[in-house]
Amino acid sequence: MKIETTDYQIAPLLDQEKVVDIIQQAEARLAELTGRPITLIAYSKTEGENNL
């Protein structure tokens, strides 16, 4: 899947251990429910102009 947008960027979570833990827990739970591996990707809104 290819997503092209300037409205969002990959969320900078390097120093956000608690946030990463929550995302990983959600991935694990969703994988349990679906029986398939799940990967969640965190995006954050790009600051500045609206790029529509």
PDB file of N, CA, C and O in Angstrom:
ATOM      1  N   MET A   1       0.851  -1.164   0.000  1.00  0.00           N
ATOM      2  CA  MET A   1       0.000   0.000   0.000  1.00  0.00           C
ATOM      3  C   MET A   1       0.899   1.229   0.000  1.00  0.00           C
ATOM      4  O   MET A   1       1.843   1.315   0.786  1.00  0.00           O
ATOM      5  N   LYS A   2       0.613   2.154  -0.858  1.00  0.00           N
ATOM      6  CA  LYS A   2       1.382   3.392  -0.930  1.00  0.00           C
ATOM      7  C   LYS A   2       0.455   4.556  -0.611  1.00  0.00           C
ATOM      8  O   LYS A   2      -0.572   4.739  -1.264  1.00  0.00           O
ATOM      9  N   ILE A   3       0.823   5.341   0.396  1.00  0.00           N
ATOM     10  CA  ILE A   3       0.027   6.495   0.790  1.00  0.00           C
ATOM     11  C   ILE A   3       0.881   7.737   0.563  1.00  0.00           C
ATOM     12  O   ILE A   3       1.970   7.872   1.121  1.00  0.00           O
ATOM     13  N   GLU A   4       0.372   8.629  -0.257  1.00  0.00           N
ATOM     14  CA  GLU A   4       1.090   9.869  -0.525  1.00  0.00           C
ATOM     15  C   GLU A   4       0.260  11.048  -0.056  1.00  0.00           C
ATOM     16  O   GLU A   4      -0.844  11.279  -0.550  1.00  0.00           O
ATOM     17  N   THR A   5       0.794  11.791   0.897  1.00  0.00           N
ATOM     18  CA  THR A   5       0.122  12.973   1.405  1.00  0.00           C
ATOM     19  C   THR A   5       1.153  13.877   2.065  1.00  0.00           C
ATOM     20  O   THR A   5       2.154  13.412   2.610  1.00  0.00           O
ATOM     21  N   THR A   6       0.893  15.144   2.005  1.00  0.00           N
ATOM     22  CA  THR A   6       1.745  16.077   2.732  1.00  0.00           C
ATOM     23  C   THR A   6       1.022  16.573   3.983  1.00  0.00           C
ATOM     24  O   THR A   6       1.567  17.382   4.735  1.00  0.00           O
ATOM     25  N   ASP A   7      -0.197  16.095   4.207  1.00  0.00           N
ATOM     26  CA  ASP A   7      -0.983  16.503   5.375  1.00  0.00           C
ATOM     27  C   ASP A   7      -0.535  15.798   6.654  1.00  0.00           C
ATOM     28  O   ASP A   7      -0.742  16.309   7.754  1.00  0.00           O
ATOM     29  N   TYR A   8       0.079  14.623   6.506  1.00  0.00           N
ATOM     30  CA  TYR A   8       0.489  13.838   7.665  1.00  0.00           C
ATOM     31  C   TYR A   8       1.900  13.326   7.472  1.00  0.00           C
ATOM     32  O   TYR A   8       2.369  13.132   6.351  1.00  0.00           O
ATOM     33  N   GLN A   9       2.568  13.112   8.607  1.00  0.00           N
ATOM     34  CA  GLN A   9       3.906  12.527   8.597  1.00  0.00           C
ATOM     35  C   GLN A   9       3.936  11.411   9.638  1.00  0.00           C
ATOM     36  O   GLN A   9       3.078  11.353  10.519  1.00  0.00           O
ATOM     37  N   ILE A  10       4.921  10.532   9.536  1.00  0.00           N
ATOM     38  CA  ILE A  10       5.080   9.502  10.558  1.00  0.00           C
ATOM     39  C   ILE A  10       5.307  10.216  11.892  1.00  0.00           C
ATOM     40  O   ILE A  10       6.152  11.106  11.994  1.00  0.00           O
ATOM     41  N   ALA A  11       4.552   9.820  12.898  1.00  0.00           N
ATOM     42  CA  ALA A  11       4.643  10.480  14.213  1.00  0.00           C
ATOM     43  C   ALA A  11       6.012  10.220  14.849  1.00  0.00           C
ATOM     44  O   ALA A  11       6.477   9.081  14.881  1.00  0.00           O
ATOM     45  N   PRO A  12       6.648  11.267  15.348  1.00  0.00           N
ATOM     46  CA  PRO A  12       7.945  11.101  16.018  1.00  0.00           C
ATOM     47  C   PRO A  12       7.750  10.558  17.437  1.00  0.00           C
ATOM     48  O   PRO A  12       7.413  11.312  18.349  1.00  0.00           O
ATOM     49  N   LEU A  13       7.959   9.267  17.619  1.00  0.00           N
ATOM     50  CA  LEU A  13       7.689   8.627  18.911  1.00  0.00           C
ATOM     51  C   LEU A  13       8.944   8.068  19.586  1.00  0.00           C
ATOM     52  O   LEU A  13       8.846   7.205  20.458  1.00  0.00           O
ATOM     53  N   LEU A  14      10.109   8.552  19.190  1.00  0.00           N
ATOM     54  CA  LEU A  14      11.348   8.005  19.744  1.00  0.00           C
ATOM     55  C   LEU A  14      11.428   8.102  21.261  1.00  0.00           C
ATOM     56  O   LEU A  14      11.934   7.184  21.906  1.00  0.00           O
ATOM     57  N   ASP A  15      10.950   9.171  21.832  1.00  0.00           N
ATOM     58  CA  ASP A  15      11.017   9.358  23.286  1.00  0.00           C
ATOM     59  C   ASP A  15       9.660   9.157  23.951  1.00  0.00           C
ATOM     60  O   ASP A  15       9.403   9.707  25.022  1.00  0.00           O
ATOM     61  N   GLN A  16       8.807   8.382  23.326  1.00  0.00           N
ATOM     62  CA  GLN A  16       7.441   8.183  23.820  1.00  0.00           C
ATOM     63  C   GLN A  16       7.193   6.699  24.115  1.00  0.00           C
ATOM     64  O   GLN A  16       6.328   6.075  23.501  1.00  0.00           O
ATOM     65  N   GLU A  17       7.949   6.148  25.046  1.00  0.00           N
ATOM     66  CA  GLU A  17       7.864   4.718  25.334  1.00  0.00           C
ATOM     67  C   GLU A  17       6.450   4.260  25.690  1.00  0.00           C
ATOM     68  O   GLU A  17       6.015   3.201  25.238  1.00  0.00           O
ATOM     69  N   LYS A  18       5.732   5.040  26.491  1.00  0.00           N
ATOM     70  CA  LYS A  18       4.374   4.666  26.907  1.00  0.00           C
ATOM     71  C   LYS A  18       3.454   4.592  25.690  1.00  0.00           C
ATOM     72  O   LYS A  18       2.646   3.670  25.576  1.00  0.00           O
ATOM     73  N   VAL A  19       3.574   5.561  24.782  1.00  0.00           N
ATOM     74  CA  VAL A  19       2.748   5.575  23.569  1.00  0.00           C
ATOM     75  C   VAL A  19       3.056   4.354  22.714  1.00  0.00           C
ATOM     76  O   VAL A  19       2.142   3.698  22.214  1.00  0.00           O
ATOM     77  N   VAL A  20       4.330   4.049  22.545  1.00  0.00           N
ATOM     78  CA  VAL A  20       4.725   2.878  21.754  1.00  0.00           C
ATOM     79  C   VAL A  20       4.202   1.600  22.403  1.00  0.00           C
ATOM     80  O   VAL A  20       3.741   0.699  21.704  1.00  0.00           O
ATOM     81  N   ASP A  21       4.268   1.512  23.729  1.00  0.00           N
ATOM     82  CA  ASP A  21       3.722   0.343  24.441  1.00  0.00           C
ATOM     83  C   ASP A  21       2.231   0.172  24.156  1.00  0.00           C
ATOM     84  O   ASP A  21       1.770  -0.942  23.904  1.00  0.00           O
ATOM     85  N   ILE A  22       1.487   1.255  24.195  1.00  0.00           N
ATOM     86  CA  ILE A  22       0.044   1.194  23.948  1.00  0.00           C
ATOM     87  C   ILE A  22      -0.229   0.722  22.524  1.00  0.00           C
ATOM     88  O   ILE A  22      -1.117  -0.101  22.300  1.00  0.00           O
ATOM     89  N   ILE A  23       0.528   1.236  21.568  1.00  0.00           N
ATOM     90  CA  ILE A  23       0.354   0.819  20.167  1.00  0.00           C
ATOM     91  C   ILE A  23       0.675  -0.668  20.017  1.00  0.00           C
ATOM     92  O   ILE A  23      -0.049  -1.394  19.336  1.00  0.00           O
ATOM     93  N   GLN A  24       1.752  -1.119  20.648  1.00  0.00           N
ATOM     94  CA  GLN A  24       2.123  -2.535  20.563  1.00  0.00           C
ATOM     95  C   GLN A  24       1.079  -3.429  21.222  1.00  0.00           C
ATOM     96  O   GLN A  24       0.787  -4.511  20.712  1.00  0.00           O
ATOM     97  N   GLN A  25       0.516  -2.999  22.340  1.00  0.00           N
ATOM     98  CA  GLN A  25      -0.552  -3.764  22.992  1.00  0.00           C
ATOM     99  C   GLN A  25      -1.778  -3.851  22.092  1.00  0.00           C
ATOM    100  O   GLN A  25      -2.412  -4.901  21.992  1.00  0.00           O
ATOM    101  N   ALA A  26      -2.110  -2.739  21.437  1.00  0.00           N
ATOM    102  CA  ALA A  26      -3.256  -2.730  20.514  1.00  0.00           C
ATOM    103  C   ALA A  26      -2.998  -3.670  19.338  1.00  0.00           C
ATOM    104  O   ALA A  26      -3.895  -4.402  18.920  1.00  0.00           O
ATOM    105  N   GLU A  27      -1.785  -3.651  18.806  1.00  0.00           N
ATOM    106  CA  GLU A  27      -1.433  -4.555  17.706  1.00  0.00           C
ATOM    107  C   GLU A  27      -1.605  -6.011  18.131  1.00  0.00           C
ATOM    108  O   GLU A  27      -2.174  -6.819  17.397  1.00  0.00           O
ATOM    109  N   ALA A  28      -1.103  -6.337  19.330  1.00  0.00           N
ATOM    110  CA  ALA A  28      -1.195  -7.711  19.824  1.00  0.00           C
ATOM    111  C   ALA A  28      -2.645  -8.137  20.017  1.00  0.00           C
ATOM    112  O   ALA A  28      -3.023  -9.248  19.645  1.00  0.00           O
ATOM    113  N   ARG A  29      -3.446  -7.270  20.590  1.00  0.00           N
ATOM    114  CA  ARG A  29      -4.863  -7.599  20.826  1.00  0.00           C
ATOM    115  C   ARG A  29      -5.616  -7.772  19.519  1.00  0.00           C
ATOM    116  O   ARG A  29      -6.405  -8.705  19.371  1.00  0.00           O
ATOM    117  N   LEU A  30      -5.374  -6.874  18.568  1.00  0.00           N
ATOM    118  CA  LEU A  30      -6.030  -6.988  17.259  1.00  0.00           C
ATOM    119  C   LEU A  30      -5.595  -8.258  16.545  1.00  0.00           C
ATOM    120  O   LEU A  30      -6.403  -8.897  15.871  1.00  0.00           O
ATOM    121  N   ALA A  31      -4.337  -8.629  16.682  1.00  0.00           N
ATOM    122  CA  ALA A  31      -3.850  -9.869  16.085  1.00  0.00           C
ATOM    123  C   ALA A  31      -4.558 -11.073  16.699  1.00  0.00           C
ATOM    124  O   ALA A  31      -4.919 -12.018  15.997  1.00  0.00           O
ATOM    125  N   GLU A  32      -4.752 -11.030  18.015  1.00  0.00           N
ATOM    126  CA  GLU A  32      -5.494 -12.116  18.683  1.00  0.00           C
ATOM    127  C   GLU A  32      -6.909 -12.221  18.145  1.00  0.00           C
ATOM    128  O   GLU A  32      -7.400 -13.319  17.882  1.00  0.00           O
ATOM    129  N   LEU A  33      -7.560 -11.086  17.984  1.00  0.00           N
ATOM    130  CA  LEU A  33      -8.958 -11.064  17.543  1.00  0.00           C
ATOM    131  C   LEU A  33      -9.126 -11.486  16.088  1.00  0.00           C
ATOM    132  O   LEU A  33     -10.113 -12.128  15.730  1.00  0.00           O
ATOM    133  N   THR A  34      -8.157 -11.121  15.254  1.00  0.00           N
ATOM    134  CA  THR A  34      -8.283 -11.401  13.819  1.00  0.00           C
ATOM    135  C   THR A  34      -7.581 -12.679  13.392  1.00  0.00           C
ATOM    136  O   THR A  34      -7.878 -13.234  12.334  1.00  0.00           O
ATOM    137  N   GLY A  35      -6.637 -13.149  14.225  1.00  0.00           N
ATOM    138  CA  GLY A  35      -5.866 -14.323  13.848  1.00  0.00           C
ATOM    139  C   GLY A  35      -4.799 -14.019  12.801  1.00  0.00           C
ATOM    140  O   GLY A  35      -4.245 -14.929  12.185  1.00  0.00           O
ATOM    141  N   ARG A  36      -4.520 -12.745  12.609  1.00  0.00           N
ATOM    142  CA  ARG A  36      -3.520 -12.317  11.621  1.00  0.00           C
ATOM    143  C   ARG A  36      -2.649 -11.225  12.233  1.00  0.00           C
ATOM    144  O   ARG A  36      -3.103 -10.476  13.098  1.00  0.00           O
ATOM    145  N   PRO A  37      -1.396 -11.136  11.785  1.00  0.00           N
ATOM    146  CA  PRO A  37      -0.544 -10.057  12.288  1.00  0.00           C
ATOM    147  C   PRO A  37      -1.123  -8.686  11.904  1.00  0.00           C
ATOM    148  O   PRO A  37      -1.631  -8.508  10.797  1.00  0.00           O
ATOM    149  N   ILE A  38      -1.043  -7.747  12.809  1.00  0.00           N
ATOM    150  CA  ILE A  38      -1.548  -6.391  12.581  1.00  0.00           C
ATOM    151  C   ILE A  38      -0.419  -5.412  12.881  1.00  0.00           C
ATOM    152  O   ILE A  38       0.276  -5.548  13.888  1.00  0.00           O
ATOM    153  N   THR A  39      -0.241  -4.446  12.022  1.00  0.00           N
ATOM    154  CA  THR A  39       0.727  -3.372  12.241  1.00  0.00           C
ATOM    155  C   THR A  39      -0.013  -2.048  12.203  1.00  0.00           C
ATOM    156  O   THR A  39      -0.678  -1.727  11.218  1.00  0.00           O
ATOM    157  N   LEU A  40       0.104  -1.280  13.277  1.00  0.00           N
ATOM    158  CA  LEU A  40      -0.492   0.050  13.325  1.00  0.00           C
ATOM    159  C   LEU A  40       0.613   1.069  13.057  1.00  0.00           C
ATOM    160  O   LEU A  40       1.731   0.936  13.554  1.00  0.00           O
ATOM    161  N   ILE A  41       0.287   2.069  12.278  1.00  0.00           N
ATOM    162  CA  ILE A  41       1.247   3.107  11.931  1.00  0.00           C
ATOM    163  C   ILE A  41       0.721   4.427  12.480  1.00  0.00           C
ATOM    164  O   ILE A  41      -0.414   4.815  12.201  1.00  0.00           O
ATOM    165  N   ALA A  42       1.542   5.110  13.254  1.00  0.00           N
ATOM    166  CA  ALA A  42       1.136   6.374  13.879  1.00  0.00           C
ATOM    167  C   ALA A  42       1.544   7.546  12.986  1.00  0.00           C
ATOM    168  O   ALA A  42       2.714   7.713  12.640  1.00  0.00           O
ATOM    169  N   TYR A  43       0.558   8.340  12.630  1.00  0.00           N
ATOM    170  CA  TYR A  43       0.794   9.554  11.854  1.00  0.00           C
ATOM    171  C   TYR A  43       0.434  10.757  12.710  1.00  0.00           C
ATOM    172  O   TYR A  43      -0.402  10.665  13.608  1.00  0.00           O
ATOM    173  N   SER A  44       1.066  11.874  12.427  1.00  0.00           N
ATOM    174  CA  SER A  44       0.681  13.127  13.061  1.00  0.00           C
ATOM    175  C   SER A  44       0.443  14.162  11.971  1.00  0.00           C
ATOM    176  O   SER A  44       1.063  14.134  10.908  1.00  0.00           O
ATOM    177  N   LYS A  45      -0.466  15.068  12.266  1.00  0.00           N
ATOM    178  CA  LYS A  45      -0.814  16.119  11.315  1.00  0.00           C
ATOM    179  C   LYS A  45       0.416  16.995  11.076  1.00  0.00           C
ATOM    180  O   LYS A  45       1.095  17.400  12.019  1.00  0.00           O
ATOM    181  N   THR A  46       0.690  17.279   9.809  1.00  0.00           N
ATOM    182  CA  THR A  46       1.803  18.156   9.461  1.00  0.00           C
ATOM    183  C   THR A  46       1.457  19.571   9.880  1.00  0.00           C
ATOM    184  O   THR A  46       0.354  20.048   9.612  1.00  0.00           O
ATOM    185  N   GLU A  47       2.375  20.238  10.527  1.00  0.00           N
ATOM    186  CA  GLU A  47       2.142  21.618  10.946  1.00  0.00           C
ATOM    187  C   GLU A  47       2.353  22.549   9.765  1.00  0.00           C
ATOM    188  O   GLU A  47       3.058  22.221   8.811  1.00  0.00           O
ATOM    189  N   GLY A  48       1.730  23.711   9.848  1.00  0.00           N
ATOM    190  CA  GLY A  48       1.904  24.691   8.775  1.00  0.00           C
ATOM    191  C   GLY A  48       0.665  24.772   7.910  1.00  0.00           C
ATOM    192  O   GLY A  48      -0.455  24.578   8.384  1.00  0.00           O
ATOM    193  N   GLU A  49       0.876  25.061   6.635  1.00  0.00           N
ATOM    194  CA  GLU A  49      -0.237  25.229   5.701  1.00  0.00           C
ATOM    195  C   GLU A  49      -1.066  23.963   5.573  1.00  0.00           C
ATOM    196  O   GLU A  49      -0.568  22.854   5.767  1.00  0.00           O
ATOM    197  N   ASN A  50      -2.338  24.144   5.244  1.00  0.00           N
ATOM    198  CA  ASN A  50      -3.173  23.004   4.883  1.00  0.00           C
ATOM    199  C   ASN A  50      -2.788  22.592   3.477  1.00  0.00           C
ATOM    200  O   ASN A  50      -2.860  23.392   2.544  1.00  0.00           O
ATOM    201  N   ASN A  51      -2.386  21.357   3.328  1.00  0.00           N
ATOM    202  CA  ASN A  51      -1.975  20.835   2.031  1.00  0.00           C
ATOM    203  C   ASN A  51      -3.050  19.922   1.493  1.00  0.00           C
ATOM    204  O   ASN A  51      -2.926  18.700   1.585  1.00  0.00           O
ATOM    205  N   LEU A  52      -4.091  20.482   0.938  1.00  0.00           N
ATOM    206  CA  LEU A  52      -5.206  19.674   0.457  1.00  0.00           C
ATOM    207  C   LEU A  52      -5.051  19.367  -0.998  1.00  0.00           C
ATOM    208  O   LEU A  52      -5.900  18.692  -1.580  1.00  0.00           O
TER     209      LEU A  52
END
